[in-house]
Each structure stands twice: as C-alpha cells, then as structure tokens.
Amino acid sequence: MKKQYTGPWRMAHRGVCQIAPENTLEAFRAAYHTGIEGLEIDIRMTQDGVILIHHDETLERMTCGGQTPCSKAVKDCTWEELERLQIPYANHLLGGNDPGDSRTAKLMRLSDLFEWMNGLTRRVILEIEYKAQGMMPELCRLLQTFDKRSDCVIFASDPAMITEIQQYVKLHTLPDGVKLGANIGRLTQEWKDRIPLMKLFEVGLDIDALEREDIAWLRARGMMVFSNLGDTPEGWNMICTRSLTGFKTDDTAAFTAWWDDWKS
C-alpha cells in the first residue's frame, strides 16, 4: 500500500520538466497532479512592465529549435511580442525526449499563474525567485489580487536582489500573508551579521552546506530552512535526516520513490 507522504516539502523546480518545458503551465500542472507541496518559479519583467515567468535573461535557450527563435532579452521585449513565441518540447525536456516531438508551449505571465492557482482545490506553496531589479511594486500589486498570497514566498539568490527586496519592505507594506526568503548558499559570518536585521521566513542553503549547527542557528532565529537542488540519494538522505522544511527538486518522482523505500 502506498505510504502517506510526510516528508519535507517537495518544491518542483520550474515545474515537472520531464513532462513539459520549464516554467510553463503544462509543467506546473504536471507538478500539481503528482501531489507535490510547492512550486518554484522565476520571474522577470518585460519592457512594458509585465511580469513574466522565465529564468534566463534572454529567450534564446527556451526558443531555440522552434519556429519562433528569439535571442532578445526579456527586458527588451513587450508582452505582445513574447506571447507569440513558441517553446518547443523537442530537446527542451529534462532528461531528453523525442527530437521529432512537435508539441509547443507558451510563455506565461505571473498573473496567468495566479489565475490558474486560484482554481486549485488543495494548497500549493509558491516560491517566486526574483531575477531582475525593479519589479517589487508591480509584484506586490499582483500579489494583492491573488487569493492565495499567504502561500507565496518572494526570494532571491543574487545578493543585490536580496538587498533590493529587503530595502523595499522597509519602506512599504507587503500584501497580507506574503513571506520573504533568501537563498544564501552558505551561512557565512557576513550573513550571520545581516540576517538578524532582515525580514525573513525562509533561508536556502546549498546541499553541501547543510551543517547541523548552521541549521540550528537559523531555526533559533525563527526561520524555516530549505535546501537547494540535491537530487541524489545522498542529498535526499541529508535533507531528511536533518529535518529541513523543504527543498527544490528537479525529479519529484525519483525522490518520492526513494522516500517510500527509505521509510520502509
């Protein structure tokens, strides 16, 4: 009989990218239907101020091989330009797929994701990685309209982006329930000096930096501790034995199968 899952939050990294191209609605739907606890997405802003779900600075990687290749930067494009682009499935799925696959997906606005998530029937945590400067006013405006914003965490990995987010919230009120994170990689002395002055719900550490004393230090200051990608049995064992709140994963199915065996 299948075990009830009671492990750390599984944050599907850009969706289930074995099923559909990353950061597309199809990848997010696949993640939801596997029963995961959360999604991790990336956001950038177009030239006309639309927040787009997209990881890279340019469109080149995600549109190559399709009928509408584009090498421009997101910030130099309007949404009208971007909504016409096609994201090919062929050679864009994690782990590889049929190079003759003719299916395509579309780029997605953050507002489109919010609309889809408002219709979901169970809770899904949403980690929103802040990838470009100047988005906080528009991001907060969109979050204010999102019914499930209390399950949203705005976070960044780039120290300059982390600083921008923290400076913004010192001067403005976040929408009710929205939380903040910082993906710091390693808990250095510099971060130990900075973190007590920051508004944070969660902190992300690299898989090879999950020192027990560092996890205890963060928890003593009221923070949830998450791990970055560590998609190996050794990484999963560390995540589980150190009782992290959650972790980003590129392979939710493989982890869950490992977890079932580990719990038996």
N, C-alpha and C positions, 0 to 999 in steps of 0.2 A: 504494500500500500504506500502511496506517495506521502512523504512526510510534509507536515505543515512547516512552511518556511519561517524560521525565527532568527535568521542571521542578520548581518549588517545590511543597511540599506544598499541596494544594488542600483547605482546611478548609471543608466545606459548612456555611454559616452557618444554623444551626437546621434542617439537612437541605436537601433539594431542595424549595423551597417553591412551585415552579411545578407540582409534581406532587401535593402534599398539604399541608395546613396545617402551619405551622411547629411544630417541637418535638414532632411526633407520630411514632409508629413507622413509619407509611407514608412520611413524608418522609425518615426515616433509611434505610429500606430502599431507597428510590429512589436516595439518595446512594451507598449501598454498591454497588448494581448498576451505577452509572456508572463504578466503578473508582477513586473518589477516595481520597486518602490519609488523610483525617481528617474528624471531625465536630466542630462547635462547638455546645454546648448551654448552656442557662441553668437554674439551679436555685433553688428557693425551698422553704420549709418550711411545712407545714400546722399547724393548731392542735394536732393530736395527734402532731406530731413526725415526719411522713412527708415525705421529700424528694421534691419534685415537679419535673418538667421543665417549666418555664414561664418566660417572660421578664418579663411585666408584674407590677406589684404587685397588680393586680386581675384578675378573669376577664372583665371587660366586653368588651374588644376581641375576644377569641377566641371568645366565645359569642354575640355579637350576631348577629341574623338567624336563629338556630336555634330549636329547640323548647324549649331549656332555658337561656335567657339568665340570666346571673348577673353582678351588679356588685360582689360582695363581694371583699374582699382575700383572697389565698391564706392568709395567716396567721390569718384569722378563720374558716376552713373546716376541717372534718375531711376525711380522705380518703374516708370513706363518702359524704359529700356530693358531693365532686368526681368520684368515679368514675362517678356517674350523669349527669354533664354531657356534652353532645354538642358537638363542634366542627364546625360546618358547613364543607363545601368551598365552597359558593356564596359568592362575594365574599371568600374568605379565601385565595386562591392568589395568589402573586406574579405580577404581570403581568395579573391578571384572568382570570376564567373565566365559564362559563355561569351566570347568576344563578338558573337553574332546576335546577342540579345538586343532587340530593337526597342525595348521599353525606355521611356524617359520620365523624369520627374521635373518639378518646377521649384524655383527658389521660393522662399516663404517669408512673409513679414511676421514680425513678432505678434502683431495684432491678430493675424490668422491663427497662430498657435493658441493664443488666449481664447479665441472663439471656439476652437476645437476642444480645448481643455474644459471650458465651461460646461460642455455637454457630457463629460465623463461621469461614470457612476461610482467611481472609487477614487480615493485620494492618491495623487501623484505629486511628489516633491519636484520642484523645478529649480535647478541651479543654472543661473544665467551668467555666463562668463563675458565680462565687459572687455571688448577687444579694441576699442577705438575711443579717443578722447571726445568730450563734448556732448555725450549722449544723456547725461543724468536728468536734465529737465524733461526731455521727451520720454525717457524710460519711465520716470515717475508718473508722468501724465497717463501713460498707457496702463501702468500698474494700478492706478487709481480706479480704472474702469473694469479691472479684472476681478471677478467674484472670488477667485481662489488665490488671491495675492498673499494670503498668510502662509501659503506653502511655497513661496518664492524666496530664493536667496540670490542676491546680487553679489558676485565675487569677481576677483581679478587675480591674475598671476604676475603680471608686469608690475613692479613696484611703483612706477609712475601712475598707473591706473588705480592701484590700491590707494595711493595718496589722493588722487582726484576724487574718488568715491568718498573717502573719509572727510575730506575738506568740504565736500558738498553737504554731507549730512550735519556738519557742524553749523551750517548756515540755513539749512532747510529741514522741514519735517518730512520724513519718509511716509509714504502711504501706510495706513494702519496694517500691522502684521508683517510687513516686508522685512526681511532679515539681510544681514551682510556677512560676507565671508572674505577670507584672504588665503590664497594658495601660496604659501611662503616657501615650500620645498623643504627647508631645514630650519629648525629653531635655533638661530644664531643668537649671540648676545645682543646684537643690534635689534633683532625682533623682540627679544625679551624686554628691551628698553621701550620699544614702541607700542607693543600690544596692550599694555595696561592703559594707554591713552586713547585706544581705538574702540569704536563701537563694533563688536563682532559677535556673531552667533556661532560661526564655524571657522576652523583653520584646517587647511590642507597641507599634508606632508608627503614627501616622496616615499616610495615604497622602501627605499634603503635608508630612510631616516626616521623610522618608527621606533625611536628609543623610548623605553618604558618611562624613564624619568622626564622626558620631554612631554609625553602624553599626559603624565600626572601633573606636570606644571601647568599645561593648558587647561586641563579639567578643573584644577583647583581655582582657576580664574573664570569658571563658568562656561567654558567653550566646548562645543562638540568638536571631535577630531575625525577628519576624513583622510583617506589615502588617495593619492594619485594612482594612475594605472599601475597594476602589478599583476598582470594576467598570467601567472604561473602558479602551480600548486604551492610552491614555497612562499610566494607573495600572499596567496589566499590564507595559508596557514597563519602567517604573521598577523594579517588583518583580523582574523577570527580569534586567535588566542589573546590578542591584545585588546579585544572588545571595542574596536572602533565603531563609531556610529554608522559610517557608510564608506563607500569607495566607488570610484569611477571604474567602469569595466567596458572593454571592447567585445567581451564574449559572455553575456549573461547566461547563455545555455550551458557553456562549459563550466562556469563557476558553480551553477546550481547543481549540476550533476556531481561535481566534486564535493560540494557541501553535503549532498544526500549521503554519499559514501563516508564522508568524514564524521557525520553524526551517527552512522550505524554502529 
